[in-house]
């Protein structure tokens, strides 16, 4: 636990005591610092304490089919930049030979309590429909699902 506090504190640029206050739900921490600590937990891959698991992370999955086609890195740069300006942390999920499928990325993103998912092209029809059923915000860029009302 001490190692986790140190790593999270270093990532956010706060004291270990501040991280401890956030994890224990204590007062005296600004909302922005509290959110930064929770985001750092998610980014570093640590499991949130039980009482904080229902709170969505300020992470947004950015699912790309590949990086070889120049359109996808360009979309990632623009979407990622816009997310950062809104206070979200983009999580880049790119398919590669022998890597995870889009469905596996979606499962991983849900485990991390993401706030939403952006699909940039690819085979997103099944994954986006299942996310919509869960009430997860989904955006399709350069992708389409017939007969849906996704932005």
Secondary structure, 3 states (H helix, E strand, C coil): CHHHHHHHHHHHCCCHHHHHHHHCCCCCCCHHHHHHHHHHHHHCCCCCCHHHCCCCCCEEEEEECCCCCHHHHHHHHHHHHHHHHCCCEEEEEECCCCCCCHHHHHHHHHHCCCCEEEEECCCCHHHHHHHHHCCCEEEEECCCCCCCCCC
